Amino acid sequence: MGAYILRRLLLMIPTIIGIMAISFTVIQFAPGGPVEQVISDLTNAGGSDRLSGSSGDLMQTGGDQGGQYRGAQGLDPEFIAKLEKQFGFDKPPLERFGTMMWDYIRFDFGESFFRNTSVIDLIKEKMPVSISLGLWILLFSYAISIPLGIKKAVSDGSTFDIWTSGIIIVGYAVPSFLFGILLIVVFAGGSFLDWFPLRGIVSDNFWQLPWWQKILDYFWHMTLPLITLLLSAFATTTLLTKNSFIDEIKKQYVTTARAKGLNDRQVLYGHVFRNAMLIIIAGFPSAFISAFFTGSLLIEYIFSLDGLGRLGYDSVVKRDYPIVFATLFIFSLMGLLVSLLSDLIYTWVDPRIDFERRDV
């Protein structure tokens, strides 16, 4: 197993480099970079000096950079050159990529172009919201999906199975953001009830509350976002659990176990459970990454939550490349590590699996 882990760790290096190289190349051809963003801000501000260090030389007409940057006509070429140097675009793309990867290997993610703070501090600032959403959704969805999927497999074709399947499919088909808006209208002071707050994960006076009121206040704010995300979060896992258990129940070893006198509970949890759960474990890494770092952008906007989804979206729109590339690097690395952890859990659940004898 040690050799397999080492091979997987070494394969992460070219994988990360490939992901970053493809993304970096795509960015080079994307219009509207950070220099264009500053030029656009200056143009919309009518030549305001709020983005520069001096006010007398921004709108000189002695040069024309319009051939390189859209909207740069009339701006001083020296000012454009200073912007390029500030954002690192005075260097060739290959050199910029090499410098970026060298910094990222040392976990030096630099500073945001437009927020005047380090990228890692921004991620730490937004992390509590994403963790609050992701951790509880992951916990609740698995706590509901696995028992429900087992119950549906055992009672396959019954009235319970048919009705729960209908509810699950309808819940999965309804867009989560639409359901979130419905919850706001009904329960957050929209048109009917005013039971829950509309924004944030805690109240303004959170730190002045006793510890037990802090817990209540936290879950009071998180109720509607969690219900919104949970509606579709457990559907896939529930049906996957059900189908996996049905496939295992039909196998010969189950018939043999029953012939030996084992009751249904002993067969289900002593033999079927371990084999059927392998496919659930296979989907855990992607579920983990998705729950923590993706899929919550619209929910964050609807409920005015300032998390990583919103940070990533705003960074892409603003062309804040240090945040875009740093989050991509961090999340890709975490995805690869969690995938390796999933394989190790495989061997723990079923010792018959030996990755050492398989090609990576």
C-alpha positions as CSV (number, residue, x, y, z in Angstrom):
1,M,0.0,0.0,0.0
2,G,2.9,2.3,0.7
3,A,4.1,2.1,-2.9
4,Y,0.6,2.8,-4.2
5,I,0.3,5.9,-2.0
6,L,3.7,7.2,-3.2
7,R,2.7,6.7,-6.8
8,R,-0.6,8.5,-6.3
9,L,1.2,11.4,-4.6
10,L,3.8,11.7,-7.4
11,L,1.0,11.6,-10.0
12,M,-0.6,14.6,-8.3
13,I,2.3,16.8,-9.4
14,P,1.7,16.6,-13.2
15,T,-2.0,16.6,-12.6
16,I,-1.9,19.9,-10.7
17,I,0.5,21.4,-13.3
18,G,-1.8,20.3,-16.1
19,I,-4.9,21.7,-14.5
20,M,-3.2,25.0,-13.8
21,A,-1.5,25.2,-17.3
22,I,-4.8,24.6,-19.1
23,S,-6.6,27.2,-17.0
24,F,-3.7,29.7,-17.4
25,T,-3.8,29.2,-21.2
26,V,-7.5,29.8,-21.4
27,I,-7.2,33.0,-19.3
28,Q,-4.6,34.4,-21.7
29,F,-7.3,34.4,-24.5
30,A,-10.1,35.7,-22.3
31,P,-10.9,39.3,-23.0
32,G,-11.3,41.9,-20.2
33,G,-8.3,41.3,-18.0
34,P,-7.4,43.3,-14.9
35,V,-5.7,46.1,-16.9
36,E,-8.9,46.4,-18.9
37,Q,-10.9,46.5,-15.7
38,V,-8.9,49.4,-14.4
39,I,-9.2,51.2,-17.7
40,S,-13.0,50.6,-17.7
41,D,-13.2,52.0,-14.1
42,L,-11.3,55.1,-15.2
43,T,-13.4,55.6,-18.2
44,N,-16.6,55.2,-16.3
45,A,-15.4,57.6,-13.6
46,G,-14.6,60.2,-16.2
47,G,-10.9,60.2,-15.6
48,S,-11.0,60.1,-11.9
49,D,-7.6,59.6,-10.2
50,R,-8.9,57.3,-7.5
51,L,-7.1,54.3,-9.0
52,S,-3.7,56.0,-9.5
53,G,-0.9,57.4,-7.5
54,S,-1.0,60.8,-9.2
55,S,-3.7,62.8,-10.8
56,G,-2.0,64.9,-13.4
57,D,-0.9,62.3,-16.0
58,L,-3.8,59.8,-16.4
59,M,-5.6,61.4,-19.3
60,Q,-2.8,62.7,-21.4
61,T,-3.2,62.3,-25.1
62,G,0.4,61.9,-26.1
63,G,0.1,58.1,-26.6
64,D,-2.3,55.5,-27.9
65,Q,-2.5,52.1,-26.3
66,G,-5.8,51.3,-28.0
67,G,-4.2,48.7,-30.2
68,Q,-3.5,46.6,-27.2
69,Y,-6.2,47.4,-24.7
70,R,-9.8,48.2,-25.6
71,G,-10.8,51.7,-24.3
72,A,-7.2,52.8,-23.6
73,Q,-7.2,55.6,-26.1
74,G,-6.1,58.8,-24.5
75,L,-4.4,57.3,-21.5
76,D,-0.7,57.9,-20.9
77,P,1.4,54.9,-22.2
78,E,3.5,55.2,-19.1
79,F,0.4,54.7,-16.9
80,I,-0.5,51.6,-18.9
81,A,3.0,50.3,-18.5
82,K,2.8,50.8,-14.8
83,L,-0.5,48.9,-14.7
84,E,1.1,46.0,-16.6
85,K,4.0,45.9,-14.2
86,Q,1.7,46.1,-11.2
87,F,-0.3,43.1,-12.4
88,G,2.7,41.2,-13.7
89,F,1.8,41.4,-17.4
90,D,5.1,43.0,-18.3
91,K,6.6,39.5,-18.3
92,P,6.1,36.7,-20.9
93,P,3.3,34.3,-20.2
94,L,5.6,31.3,-19.6
95,E,7.7,33.2,-17.1
96,R,4.5,34.3,-15.3
97,F,3.2,30.8,-15.1
98,G,6.5,29.4,-13.8
99,T,6.7,32.1,-11.1
100,M,3.1,31.5,-10.1
101,M,3.6,27.7,-9.8
102,W,6.8,28.2,-7.8
103,D,5.0,30.5,-5.4
104,Y,2.0,28.0,-5.1
105,I,4.3,25.1,-4.3
106,R,5.5,27.1,-1.3
107,F,1.8,28.0,-0.6
108,D,2.5,31.7,-1.3
109,F,-0.7,32.8,-3.0
110,G,0.0,36.5,-3.1
111,E,-2.4,39.3,-2.8
112,S,-5.7,40.2,-4.5
113,F,-5.5,42.7,-7.4
114,F,-8.4,44.7,-6.2
115,R,-9.0,43.9,-2.5
116,N,-5.7,45.0,-1.0
117,T,-5.4,41.9,1.1
118,S,-3.8,38.4,0.8
119,V,-5.7,35.7,-1.0
120,I,-5.3,33.3,1.9
121,D,-6.8,35.8,4.3
122,L,-9.8,36.2,1.9
123,I,-10.3,32.5,1.8
124,K,-10.2,32.3,5.6
125,E,-12.7,35.1,5.8
126,K,-15.2,33.4,3.5
127,M,-14.6,29.9,4.7
128,P,-17.0,29.9,7.8
129,V,-20.0,30.4,5.5
130,S,-19.0,27.6,3.1
131,I,-18.2,25.3,6.0
132,S,-21.5,26.0,7.7
133,L,-23.4,25.2,4.5
134,G,-21.2,22.3,3.3
135,L,-20.7,20.5,6.6
136,W,-24.3,20.4,7.6
137,I,-25.6,19.5,4.1
138,L,-23.1,16.7,3.9
139,L,-24.0,15.4,7.3
140,F,-27.8,15.7,6.9
141,S,-27.8,14.3,3.4
142,Y,-25.9,11.2,4.3
143,A,-27.8,10.7,7.5
144,I,-31.1,10.8,5.5
145,S,-29.9,9.1,2.3
146,I,-28.3,6.0,3.6
147,P,-31.1,4.8,6.0
148,L,-33.8,5.9,3.5
149,G,-32.0,4.1,0.6
150,I,-31.7,0.9,2.7
151,K,-35.4,1.1,3.7
152,K,-36.4,1.5,0.1
153,A,-34.3,-1.4,-1.0
154,V,-35.7,-3.7,1.6
155,S,-39.3,-2.7,0.7
156,D,-38.8,-2.4,-3.0
157,G,-42.1,-2.0,-4.9
158,S,-44.1,-1.2,-1.8
159,T,-46.3,1.8,-1.3
160,F,-43.6,3.4,0.8
161,D,-41.0,2.9,-1.9
162,I,-43.3,4.4,-4.6
163,W,-44.3,7.5,-2.7
164,T,-40.8,8.3,-1.4
165,S,-39.4,7.9,-4.9
166,G,-42.0,10.3,-6.2
167,I,-41.2,12.9,-3.6
168,I,-37.4,12.5,-4.1
169,I,-37.7,12.9,-7.9
170,V,-39.9,16.0,-7.6
171,G,-37.5,17.5,-5.0
172,Y,-34.5,16.8,-7.2
173,A,-36.3,18.3,-10.3
174,V,-37.2,21.6,-8.6
175,P,-34.2,24.0,-8.9
176,S,-32.8,24.8,-5.4
177,F,-32.7,28.5,-6.0
178,L,-36.4,28.5,-6.9
179,F,-37.3,26.6,-3.8
180,G,-35.1,29.1,-1.8
181,I,-37.1,32.0,-3.2
182,L,-40.3,30.2,-2.2
183,L,-39.0,29.8,1.3
184,I,-38.1,33.5,1.5
185,V,-41.6,34.5,0.3
186,V,-43.4,32.2,2.7
187,F,-41.2,32.2,5.9
188,A,-38.8,35.2,5.7
189,G,-41.1,38.2,5.6
190,G,-41.9,38.0,1.9
191,S,-45.7,37.9,1.7
192,F,-46.7,35.6,4.5
193,L,-44.7,34.7,7.6
194,D,-41.7,36.5,9.1
195,W,-40.2,33.6,11.1
196,F,-36.6,33.5,9.8
197,P,-33.9,36.2,9.0
198,L,-33.1,37.0,5.4
199,R,-29.3,37.5,5.5
200,G,-26.2,36.3,7.2
201,I,-25.4,33.3,9.3
202,V,-25.6,35.1,12.7
203,S,-27.2,38.2,14.1
204,D,-25.4,41.5,14.6
205,N,-25.4,41.0,18.4
206,F,-24.1,37.4,18.2
207,W,-21.0,37.9,20.3
208,Q,-23.1,39.5,23.1
209,L,-25.4,36.5,23.4
210,P,-25.0,33.6,25.9
211,W,-23.5,30.4,24.5
212,W,-26.9,28.6,24.2
213,Q,-28.5,31.6,22.4
214,K,-25.5,31.7,20.1
215,I,-26.3,28.1,19.0
216,L,-30.0,28.9,18.6
217,D,-29.2,32.1,16.7
218,Y,-26.8,30.2,14.3
219,F,-29.3,27.5,13.4
220,W,-32.1,30.1,13.2
221,H,-30.1,31.8,10.4
222,M,-29.1,28.5,8.7
223,T,-32.5,26.9,8.6
224,L,-33.8,28.2,5.3
225,P,-30.4,27.8,3.4
226,L,-30.0,24.3,4.6
227,I,-33.5,23.2,3.7
228,T,-33.0,24.7,0.3
229,L,-29.8,22.8,-0.4
230,L,-31.0,19.6,1.3
231,L,-34.0,19.3,-0.9
232,S,-31.9,18.0,-3.8
233,A,-28.7,17.0,-2.0
234,F,-29.9,13.6,-0.8
235,A,-31.8,12.5,-3.9
236,T,-28.9,11.0,-5.8
237,T,-27.4,9.3,-2.8
238,T,-30.7,7.8,-1.8
239,L,-31.4,6.2,-5.1
240,L,-27.8,5.1,-5.5
241,T,-27.9,3.4,-2.1
242,K,-31.2,1.7,-2.9
243,N,-30.0,0.3,-6.2
244,S,-26.7,-0.8,-4.8
245,F,-28.4,-2.7,-2.0
246,I,-30.9,-4.3,-4.4
247,D,-28.1,-5.5,-6.6
248,E,-26.3,-7.1,-3.6
249,I,-29.5,-8.6,-2.1
250,K,-30.0,-10.5,-5.4
251,K,-26.6,-12.1,-5.3
252,Q,-25.9,-15.8,-4.5
253,Y,-24.0,-15.2,-1.3
254,V,-27.2,-13.6,0.2
255,T,-29.2,-16.8,-0.6
256,T,-26.4,-18.9,1.0
257,A,-26.4,-16.8,4.1
258,R,-30.2,-17.1,4.5
259,A,-29.9,-20.8,3.9
260,K,-27.5,-21.0,6.9
261,G,-30.3,-19.6,9.1
262,L,-29.3,-16.0,9.4
263,N,-32.2,-13.5,9.7
264,D,-32.7,-10.6,7.4
265,R,-31.0,-8.1,9.7
266,Q,-27.9,-10.3,10.0
267,V,-27.8,-10.7,6.3
268,L,-28.4,-7.0,5.6
269,Y,-25.9,-5.5,8.0
270,G,-23.5,-8.4,8.3
271,H,-22.9,-9.2,4.6
272,V,-24.8,-6.8,2.2
273,F,-23.9,-3.5,3.9
274,R,-20.2,-3.7,3.4
275,N,-20.4,-4.6,-0.2
276,A,-23.2,-2.2,-1.1
277,M,-21.5,0.8,0.6
278,L,-18.5,0.6,-1.7
279,I,-20.2,2.6,-4.4
280,I,-21.4,5.2,-1.9
281,I,-17.8,5.6,-0.7
282,A,-16.7,6.1,-4.3
283,G,-18.9,9.1,-4.6
284,F,-17.9,10.6,-1.2
285,P,-14.8,12.7,-2.4
286,S,-16.8,14.5,-5.1
287,A,-19.7,15.0,-2.7
288,F,-17.3,16.4,-0.1
289,I,-15.7,18.9,-2.5
290,S,-19.0,19.8,-4.0
291,A,-20.6,20.4,-0.6
292,F,-17.8,22.6,0.6
293,F,-16.7,24.6,-2.4
294,T,-19.3,24.5,-5.2
295,G,-23.0,24.6,-6.0
296,S,-23.9,27.3,-3.4
297,L,-23.4,30.4,-5.5
298,L,-27.0,31.1,-6.1
299,I,-28.0,30.2,-2.6
300,E,-25.3,32.6,-1.2
301,Y,-26.8,35.4,-3.3
302,I,-30.4,34.6,-2.5
303,F,-29.7,34.5,1.3
304,S,-27.0,37.2,1.3
305,L,-24.3,34.9,2.4
306,D,-20.7,35.9,1.8
307,G,-19.0,32.5,1.1
308,L,-16.4,31.0,-1.2
309,G,-18.9,30.6,-4.1
310,R,-19.6,34.3,-4.1
311,L,-15.9,35.1,-3.8
312,G,-15.0,32.9,-6.7
313,Y,-17.8,34.3,-8.9
314,D,-16.9,37.9,-8.1
315,S,-13.2,37.2,-8.7
316,V,-13.9,35.8,-12.2
317,V,-16.1,38.7,-13.1
318,K,-13.6,41.2,-11.8
319,R,-10.7,39.2,-13.3
320,D,-9.0,39.0,-10.0
321,Y,-6.6,36.3,-11.2
322,P,-4.7,35.7,-7.9
323,I,-7.9,34.6,-6.2
324,V,-9.1,32.6,-9.3
325,F,-5.9,30.6,-9.6
326,A,-5.2,30.2,-5.9
327,T,-8.7,28.8,-5.2
328,L,-8.3,26.5,-8.3
329,F,-5.0,25.3,-7.0
330,I,-6.2,24.7,-3.4
331,F,-9.4,23.0,-4.4
332,S,-7.8,20.8,-7.0
333,L,-5.2,19.7,-4.5
334,M,-7.8,19.0,-1.9
335,G,-9.8,17.0,-4.5
336,L,-6.8,14.8,-5.3
337,L,-6.0,14.2,-1.7
338,V,-9.6,13.3,-0.8
339,S,-9.7,11.0,-3.8
340,L,-6.7,9.2,-2.4
341,L,-8.3,9.1,1.0
342,S,-11.3,7.4,-0.6
343,D,-9.2,4.7,-2.0
344,L,-7.7,4.0,1.5
345,I,-11.2,3.8,2.9
346,Y,-12.0,1.2,0.2
347,T,-9.3,-1.1,1.6
348,W,-10.6,-0.5,5.1
349,V,-14.2,-1.3,4.2
350,D,-13.3,-4.3,2.1
351,P,-9.8,-5.8,2.7
352,R,-10.1,-7.9,-0.5
353,I,-9.4,-4.8,-2.5
354,D,-5.6,-4.5,-3.2
355,F,-4.6,-1.4,-5.1
356,E,-1.0,-2.6,-5.1
357,R,-1.7,-5.2,-7.7
358,R,-3.6,-2.8,-10.0
359,D,-2.2,-0.2,-12.4
360,V,-2.7,3.4,-11.2
